[in-house]
Amino acid sequence: MTTIRLEICVDSPAGFIAAVEGGADRIELCLGLSVGGLTPSPGLMELARLSPVPVRAMIRSRTGDFVCDRYDVDAMRRDIDAVRQAGLAGIVIGANRPDGHLDEATLMQLRHHAGGLEIALHRAIDLTPDPVAAVDIAADLGFDSVLTSGGAVHAADGLEIITAMVERAAGRIEVMAGSGITPDNAANIIAITGVRAIHASGAVTLPAQDTRALALGFVPSHIKTTDLQTVMRLRQIVTDSARLAA
């Protein structure tokens, strides 16, 4: 049967457990998914050490763009060392030049530093002038995966570009669709683009329960949390889509 992977991104211990129990094939481990994901804490990485499925850690030491100076790169190198020390499967990185093109020099430097780890290029590729052409760069740099929404806010709106990226990859690198993927649109995205991996949070949005913490600014009015049932639904959809593609 054709293999289609389900990757779930999580930013908490509870989210990690829900992703594993829900049937994720792979986990992207982060903090701060509300800002696109940041490097997970050492404690969260240690929790994921004995994961039954591969775990890749986001390497992003700050919020903002992906234009990296030497201090950013130094921090990212140290974070990669922490991922290796924790025994995780890989990392997720990205870097752009000020003009939006991929920063090949920085990515190559980090790629070499991460020797022996799986490596994925995050949605920095969606900021490039030509995400399809950027697939060649990622493949030539030795990346294992690239995560993309096809340059759109949500993957469901970037299907044409994602399809072209899958075609350009030609099996050299995994093209994974992500951003706004839910049980309601996952099957359609897979069927149209031909991706063999999807990336989702499997989250539901809940109102803050502690009004005092809300008033003091410790929590937002609504909180997204990885939901076991949503992950299970995505798992079934991916399995069914793989059968149809066989």
C-alpha positions as CSV (number, residue, x, y, z in Angstrom):
1,M,0.0,0.0,0.0
2,T,1.2,3.5,-0.8
3,T,2.6,5.2,2.3
4,I,1.3,8.6,3.4
5,R,2.7,10.0,6.6
6,L,0.8,12.0,9.2
7,E,3.0,14.4,11.1
8,I,1.5,16.2,14.1
9,C,3.1,19.4,15.5
10,V,2.8,19.8,19.2
11,D,4.0,22.3,21.8
12,S,3.2,20.7,25.2
13,P,3.6,17.4,27.0
14,A,-0.2,16.8,26.8
15,G,-0.1,17.5,23.0
16,F,2.8,15.1,22.6
17,I,0.9,12.3,24.3
18,A,-2.2,13.0,22.3
19,A,-0.2,12.8,19.0
20,V,1.3,9.5,19.9
21,E,-1.9,7.9,21.1
22,G,-3.8,9.3,18.1
23,G,-1.6,7.5,15.7
24,A,0.9,10.1,14.3
25,D,3.7,8.7,12.2
26,R,6.0,11.5,13.1
27,I,6.0,14.4,15.5
28,E,7.3,17.9,15.1
29,L,8.2,19.2,18.6
30,C,8.0,22.9,19.3
31,L,7.1,25.6,21.8
32,G,4.9,28.5,20.9
33,L,2.9,27.1,17.9
34,S,0.8,30.3,18.1
35,V,3.9,32.1,16.6
36,G,4.8,29.4,14.2
37,G,6.8,27.3,16.5
38,L,10.0,27.8,18.5
39,T,12.8,25.5,19.8
40,P,11.3,23.2,22.4
41,S,12.6,23.2,25.9
42,P,15.2,20.7,27.1
43,G,12.5,19.1,29.3
44,L,10.1,18.6,26.4
45,M,12.9,17.1,24.4
46,E,13.7,14.7,27.2
47,L,10.1,13.7,27.4
48,A,10.1,12.8,23.7
49,R,13.3,10.8,24.0
50,L,11.5,7.5,24.2
51,S,8.8,8.3,21.6
52,P,7.6,5.2,19.7
53,V,7.6,7.4,16.5
54,P,10.3,9.7,15.1
55,V,10.4,13.2,16.6
56,R,11.9,16.2,14.9
57,A,12.5,19.4,16.9
58,M,11.9,22.9,15.6
59,I,15.1,24.9,15.6
60,R,14.1,28.5,15.9
61,S,15.4,30.6,18.8
62,R,13.2,33.6,18.4
63,T,10.0,35.0,16.9
64,G,10.0,37.1,13.7
65,D,11.4,36.4,10.3
66,F,13.9,33.8,9.2
67,V,16.7,36.1,8.3
68,C,19.5,34.9,10.5
69,D,22.6,36.8,11.8
70,R,25.6,35.1,13.2
71,Y,24.1,35.2,16.7
72,D,21.0,33.4,15.5
73,V,23.1,30.8,13.8
74,D,25.2,30.2,16.9
75,A,22.1,29.7,19.0
76,M,20.7,27.3,16.3
77,R,23.9,25.3,16.3
78,R,23.6,24.9,20.1
79,D,20.0,23.9,19.8
80,I,20.9,21.3,17.3
81,D,23.5,19.9,19.8
82,A,20.7,19.7,22.4
83,V,18.5,17.7,19.9
84,R,21.3,15.3,19.3
85,Q,21.9,15.0,23.0
86,A,18.2,14.2,23.6
87,G,18.4,11.4,21.1
88,L,15.7,12.8,18.8
89,A,15.4,11.8,15.1
90,G,15.9,15.2,13.5
91,I,15.5,18.9,13.2
92,V,13.3,21.4,11.4
93,I,15.1,24.6,10.2
94,G,14.8,27.4,7.7
95,A,16.6,30.6,6.7
96,N,15.9,33.3,4.2
97,R,18.0,36.1,2.7
98,P,16.5,39.6,3.0
99,D,15.2,39.3,-0.6
100,G,13.2,36.2,0.4
101,H,15.4,33.6,-1.3
102,L,16.7,30.7,0.7
103,D,19.9,31.5,2.6
104,E,21.8,28.6,1.1
105,A,25.1,29.4,3.0
106,T,23.4,29.3,6.4
107,L,21.3,26.2,5.5
108,M,24.4,24.4,4.4
109,Q,26.3,25.3,7.6
110,L,23.4,24.1,9.7
111,R,23.0,21.0,7.5
112,H,26.6,20.0,8.1
113,H,26.3,20.7,11.8
114,A,23.3,18.4,12.0
115,G,25.1,15.5,10.4
116,G,23.4,12.2,11.3
117,L,20.0,13.8,12.0
118,E,17.0,13.9,9.7
119,I,16.5,17.5,8.5
120,A,13.4,19.2,7.2
121,L,13.0,22.7,5.7
122,H,10.1,24.6,7.2
123,R,7.8,27.1,5.6
124,A,10.7,29.5,5.0
125,I,10.3,28.1,1.5
126,D,6.8,29.7,1.3
127,L,8.5,33.1,1.5
128,T,10.7,32.5,-1.5
129,P,9.9,34.1,-4.9
130,D,9.6,30.6,-6.5
131,P,8.8,27.7,-4.0
132,V,8.9,25.2,-6.9
133,A,12.4,26.1,-7.8
134,A,13.4,26.2,-4.1
135,V,12.6,22.4,-4.0
136,D,15.7,21.8,-6.1
137,I,17.8,23.8,-3.6
138,A,16.5,21.9,-0.7
139,A,17.1,18.6,-2.4
140,D,20.6,19.6,-3.5
141,L,21.4,20.6,0.1
142,G,20.5,17.2,1.3
143,F,17.2,17.9,3.1
144,D,14.9,14.9,3.8
145,S,11.6,16.9,3.7
146,V,10.2,20.3,3.0
147,L,7.0,21.7,4.6
148,T,4.9,24.0,2.5
149,S,1.5,25.6,2.1
150,G,2.3,26.4,-1.6
151,G,3.0,30.0,-0.6
152,A,-0.6,30.5,0.6
153,V,-1.8,31.2,4.1
154,H,-3.4,27.8,4.1
155,A,-2.5,24.7,2.1
156,A,-6.0,24.4,0.8
157,D,-5.4,27.6,-1.1
158,G,-2.0,26.6,-2.5
159,L,-2.9,23.3,-4.1
160,E,-1.5,24.2,-7.6
161,I,1.9,25.2,-6.3
162,I,2.1,22.2,-3.9
163,T,1.2,19.9,-6.8
164,A,4.0,21.5,-8.9
165,M,6.4,21.1,-5.9
166,V,5.6,17.4,-5.6
167,E,6.2,17.0,-9.3
168,R,9.5,18.9,-9.2
169,A,10.7,16.8,-6.2
170,A,10.2,13.6,-8.2
171,G,10.9,11.5,-5.2
172,R,14.2,13.1,-4.3
173,I,12.7,14.8,-1.2
174,E,9.5,14.5,0.7
175,V,7.1,17.4,0.1
176,M,4.8,17.7,3.0
177,A,1.6,19.9,2.9
178,G,0.9,21.9,6.0
179,S,-1.0,24.9,7.4
180,G,-4.7,24.8,8.1
181,I,-5.1,21.1,7.4
182,T,-8.1,19.6,9.2
183,P,-10.1,16.4,9.0
184,D,-12.5,18.3,6.7
185,N,-9.9,19.1,4.0
186,A,-7.1,16.6,4.4
187,A,-8.4,14.0,1.9
188,N,-8.9,16.6,-0.8
189,I,-5.5,18.0,-0.3
190,I,-3.8,14.6,-0.6
191,A,-5.9,13.6,-3.6
192,I,-5.3,16.8,-5.6
193,T,-1.6,17.4,-4.8
194,G,-0.3,13.8,-4.6
195,V,1.7,14.6,-1.4
196,R,2.8,11.6,0.6
197,A,2.9,13.5,3.9
198,I,0.7,16.0,5.7
199,H,1.4,18.2,8.7
200,A,-1.2,19.3,11.1
201,S,-1.7,20.4,14.7
202,G,-4.8,18.3,15.2
203,A,-5.9,21.1,17.6
204,V,-9.1,22.4,19.0
205,T,-9.6,25.9,20.4
206,L,-10.9,26.2,23.9
207,P,-11.7,29.3,26.0
208,A,-9.3,30.1,28.8
209,Q,-10.6,28.6,32.1
210,D,-8.7,30.8,34.6
211,T,-10.1,34.3,34.4
212,R,-7.5,35.6,36.8
213,A,-4.6,34.3,34.6
214,L,-6.4,35.8,31.6
215,A,-6.8,39.2,33.3
216,L,-3.1,39.3,34.2
217,G,-2.1,38.5,30.6
218,F,-0.7,35.0,31.4
219,V,-2.9,33.3,28.9
220,P,-4.9,34.3,25.8
221,S,-8.6,34.4,25.7
222,H,-8.7,31.1,23.7
223,I,-6.1,28.4,23.7
224,K,-5.3,25.8,21.0
225,T,-4.6,22.3,22.2
226,T,-3.8,19.1,20.4
227,D,-6.9,17.0,20.5
228,L,-6.8,13.2,20.6
229,Q,-10.0,12.7,18.7
230,T,-9.0,15.1,15.9
231,V,-5.6,13.3,15.5
232,M,-7.4,10.0,15.3
233,R,-9.7,11.3,12.6
234,L,-6.7,12.5,10.6
235,R,-5.0,9.1,11.1
236,Q,-8.0,7.4,9.6
237,I,-8.3,9.9,6.7
238,V,-4.6,9.4,5.9
239,T,-4.9,5.6,6.0
240,D,-8.0,5.7,3.7
241,S,-6.2,8.0,1.3
242,A,-3.2,5.7,1.1
243,R,-5.5,2.8,0.2
244,L,-7.1,4.9,-2.6
245,A,-3.7,5.9,-3.9
246,A,-2.4,2.3,-4.0
